[in-house]
Amino acid sequence: MSIFKEAQNEMAYLKAGFYGEAGSGKSFTSSQVAIGLVKYIKAKKPVMYFDTETGSDFLIRQFKEAGIDLHTAKTSAFSDLLLAVDEAEKTASVMIIDSITHVWNELIESYMKKLELKRLALKHWIPLKTTWREFTTRYVNSKLHIIICGRSADKWDEVEDEDGAKELRKVGTKMRTETELAYEPSLLVELELIQTSAHVGGALIHRAHVRKDRFDVINGQRFENPGFEAFLPHISLLNLGGEHKAIEPGRNSTAMFERNDVGARKMETREILIEKIGNEIKLIYPGQTEGDKTARINLMKQIFQTSSWTEICTRRKNEELQAGLDAIIAFTGKVGGASVTDEKKSKIWSYRKGGK
């Protein structure tokens, strides 16, 4: 049986994203789009507003005038967002998430608090991104129109000048949230607040730049004070009222892999080695005097050829860490509780010279 079938439009729900600086019109514009969409599809269910910054309070009048019920959940907890999407899929016509930036920040803060971390290392981003994917999977696959709003962040990259020198420059903007989320909306719009005159009191307008339109009917276009009609060319091409099937559910590649915990054991071994190295160094030089601090740094340089603890923890292989631990223990004159022979000590210390 072929994995392919005849192509058909199975994107039945709007997945839109609006981002910009403070005052750029994210909340207002997303509400106008939600109201217009409810009327366009003649929906009877309410609009659900996941509100992390009390913006919904200032939009109640809009919805009342439009005759549309507005229900709000005021929270920034990621766990609440997952529950909210599941509930809204059953009870709402449209869901607005404002702002997704707060939710991403809350997830990171909760993770760090749970693990009692002061900063994030490379290994911490894997579980964070895996957890975040629980939302993006819902966002793409849910049978629900979802509009996400996010704050703006600068995008930087290395740029080469005429002389061939590289420097870090601002190359654009992006939504301030988990990096890969911006790839999920089928309609992505950047908003900015523009003053039409340099004079004090000059008129202000909200300007929208369509950064991504997967139907390519308004891609790259610019709108002043946009409402629902500005984005209707994209929305009208959705399979509204039809079957929604973004990604084939339940399909994965787990059968290709044998179950084992080699990776987990290696990580566990690494953490144990790092902890032991730190403890052994402290046992040799336990004080907080300048002399002890200097001695600890010199010992690390002697064993690992670096004075950076971060470099030791992140850039040394487990085998190197083990050899370094053996060398530190040899420094005290004992290995596994037994005296060290000159031959054994020579073999251990040969690690410093790259020996085996």
SULVEN-V358364 format. One record per residue. RES is the residue in three letters. BURIAL is # if it has 24 or more other C-alpha atoms within 12 Angstrom, else .. Layout:
res=RES burial=BURIAL
res=RES burial=BURIAL
This chain:
res=MET burial=.
res=SER burial=.
res=ILE burial=.
res=PHE burial=.
res=LYS burial=.
res=GLU burial=.
res=ALA burial=.
res=GLN burial=.
res=ASN burial=.
res=GLU burial=.
res=MET burial=#
res=ALA burial=#
res=TYR burial=#
res=LEU burial=#
res=LYS burial=#
res=ALA burial=#
res=GLY burial=#
res=PHE burial=#
res=TYR burial=#
res=GLY burial=#
res=GLU burial=#
res=ALA burial=.
res=GLY burial=.
res=SER burial=#
res=GLY burial=#
res=LYS burial=#
res=SER burial=#
res=PHE burial=#
res=THR burial=#
res=SER burial=#
res=SER burial=#
res=GLN burial=#
res=VAL burial=#
res=ALA burial=#
res=ILE burial=#
res=GLY burial=#
res=LEU burial=#
res=VAL burial=#
res=LYS burial=.
res=TYR burial=.
res=ILE burial=#
res=LYS burial=.
res=ALA burial=#
res=LYS burial=.
res=LYS burial=#
res=PRO burial=#
res=VAL burial=#
res=MET burial=#
res=TYR burial=#
res=PHE burial=#
res=ASP burial=#
res=THR burial=#
res=GLU burial=#
res=THR burial=.
res=GLY burial=#
res=SER burial=#
res=ASP burial=.
res=PHE burial=.
res=LEU burial=#
res=ILE burial=#
res=ARG burial=.
res=GLN burial=#
res=PHE burial=#
res=LYS burial=.
res=GLU burial=.
res=ALA burial=.
res=GLY burial=.
res=ILE burial=#
res=ASP burial=#
res=LEU burial=#
res=HIS burial=#
res=THR burial=#
res=ALA burial=#
res=LYS burial=#
res=THR burial=#
res=SER burial=#
res=ALA burial=#
res=PHE burial=#
res=SER burial=.
res=ASP burial=.
res=LEU burial=#
res=LEU burial=#
res=LEU burial=.
res=ALA burial=#
res=VAL burial=#
res=ASP burial=#
res=GLU burial=#
res=ALA burial=#
res=GLU burial=#
res=LYS burial=.
res=THR burial=.
res=ALA burial=#
res=SER burial=#
res=VAL burial=#
res=MET burial=#
res=ILE burial=#
res=ILE burial=#
res=ASP burial=#
res=SER burial=#
res=ILE burial=#
res=THR burial=#
res=HIS burial=#
res=VAL burial=#
res=TRP burial=#
res=ASN burial=#
res=GLU burial=#
res=LEU burial=#
res=ILE burial=#
res=GLU burial=.
res=SER burial=.
res=TYR burial=#
res=MET burial=.
res=LYS burial=.
res=LYS burial=.
res=LEU burial=.
res=GLU burial=.
res=LEU burial=.
res=LYS burial=.
res=ARG burial=.
res=LEU burial=.
res=ALA burial=.
res=LEU burial=.
res=LYS burial=.
res=HIS burial=.
res=TRP burial=.
res=ILE burial=.
res=PRO burial=.
res=LEU burial=#
res=LYS burial=#
res=THR burial=.
res=THR burial=.
res=TRP burial=#
res=ARG burial=#
res=GLU burial=.
res=PHE burial=#
res=THR burial=#
res=THR burial=#
res=ARG burial=#
res=TYR burial=#
res=VAL burial=#
res=ASN burial=#
res=SER burial=#
res=LYS burial=#
res=LEU burial=#
res=HIS burial=#
res=ILE burial=#
res=ILE burial=#
res=ILE burial=#
res=CYS burial=#
res=GLY burial=#
res=ARG burial=#
res=SER burial=#
res=ALA burial=.
res=ASP burial=.
res=LYS burial=.
res=TRP burial=.
res=ASP burial=.
res=GLU burial=.
res=VAL burial=.
res=GLU burial=.
res=ASP burial=.
res=GLU burial=.
res=ASP burial=.
res=GLY burial=.
res=ALA burial=.
res=LYS burial=.
res=GLU burial=.
res=LEU burial=.
res=ARG burial=.
res=LYS burial=.
res=VAL burial=.
res=GLY burial=.
res=THR burial=#
res=LYS burial=#
res=MET burial=#
res=ARG burial=#
res=THR burial=#
res=GLU burial=#
res=THR burial=.
res=GLU burial=.
res=LEU burial=#
res=ALA burial=#
res=TYR burial=.
res=GLU burial=#
res=PRO burial=#
res=SER burial=#
res=LEU burial=#
res=LEU burial=#
res=VAL burial=#
res=GLU burial=#
res=LEU burial=#
res=GLU burial=#
res=LEU burial=.
res=ILE burial=.
res=GLN burial=.
res=THR burial=.
res=SER burial=.
res=ALA burial=.
res=HIS burial=.
res=VAL burial=.
res=GLY burial=.
res=GLY burial=.
res=ALA burial=.
res=LEU burial=.
res=ILE burial=.
res=HIS burial=#
res=ARG burial=#
res=ALA burial=#
res=HIS burial=#
res=VAL burial=#
res=ARG burial=#
res=LYS burial=#
res=ASP burial=#
res=ARG burial=#
res=PHE burial=.
res=ASP burial=.
res=VAL burial=.
res=ILE burial=#
res=ASN burial=#
res=GLY burial=.
res=GLN burial=.
res=ARG burial=.
res=PHE burial=#
res=GLU burial=#
res=ASN burial=#
res=PRO burial=#
res=GLY burial=#
res=PHE burial=#
res=GLU burial=.
res=ALA burial=#
res=PHE burial=#
res=LEU burial=#
res=PRO burial=.
res=HIS burial=#
res=ILE burial=#
res=SER burial=.
res=LEU burial=#
res=LEU burial=#
res=ASN burial=.
res=LEU burial=#
res=GLY burial=.
res=GLY burial=.
res=GLU burial=.
res=HIS burial=#
res=LYS burial=.
res=ALA burial=#
res=ILE burial=.
res=GLU burial=.
res=PRO burial=.
res=GLY burial=.
res=ARG burial=.
res=ASN burial=.
res=SER burial=.
res=THR burial=.
res=ALA burial=.
res=MET burial=.
res=PHE burial=.
res=GLU burial=.
res=ARG burial=.
res=ASN burial=.
res=ASP burial=.
res=VAL burial=.
res=GLY burial=.
res=ALA burial=.
res=ARG burial=.
res=LYS burial=.
res=MET burial=.
res=GLU burial=.
res=THR burial=.
res=ARG burial=#
res=GLU burial=.
res=ILE burial=.
res=LEU burial=#
res=ILE burial=#
res=GLU burial=.
res=LYS burial=.
res=ILE burial=#
res=GLY burial=#
res=ASN burial=.
res=GLU burial=#
res=ILE burial=#
res=LYS burial=.
res=LEU burial=.
res=ILE burial=.
res=TYR burial=#
res=PRO burial=.
res=GLY burial=.
res=GLN burial=.
res=THR burial=.
res=GLU burial=.
res=GLY burial=.
res=ASP burial=.
res=LYS burial=.
res=THR burial=.
res=ALA burial=.
res=ARG burial=#
res=ILE burial=#
res=ASN burial=.
res=LEU burial=#
res=MET burial=#
res=LYS burial=.
res=GLN burial=.
res=ILE burial=#
res=PHE burial=#
res=GLN burial=.
res=THR burial=.
res=SER burial=.
res=SER burial=.
res=TRP burial=#
res=THR burial=.
res=GLU burial=.
res=ILE burial=#
res=CYS burial=#
res=THR burial=.
res=ARG burial=.
res=ARG burial=#
res=LYS burial=.
res=ASN burial=#
res=GLU burial=.
res=GLU burial=#
res=LEU burial=#
res=GLN burial=#
res=ALA burial=#
res=GLY burial=#
res=LEU burial=#
res=ASP burial=#
res=ALA burial=#
res=ILE burial=#
res=ILE burial=#
res=ALA burial=#
res=PHE burial=#
res=THR burial=.
res=GLY burial=.
res=LYS burial=.
res=VAL burial=.
res=GLY burial=.
res=GLY burial=.
res=ALA burial=.
res=SER burial=.
res=VAL burial=.
res=THR burial=.
res=ASP burial=.
res=GLU burial=.
res=LYS burial=.
res=LYS burial=#
res=SER burial=.
res=LYS burial=.
res=ILE burial=#
res=TRP burial=#
res=SER burial=.
res=TYR burial=#
res=ARG burial=#
res=LYS burial=.
res=GLY burial=.
res=GLY burial=.
res=LYS burial=.
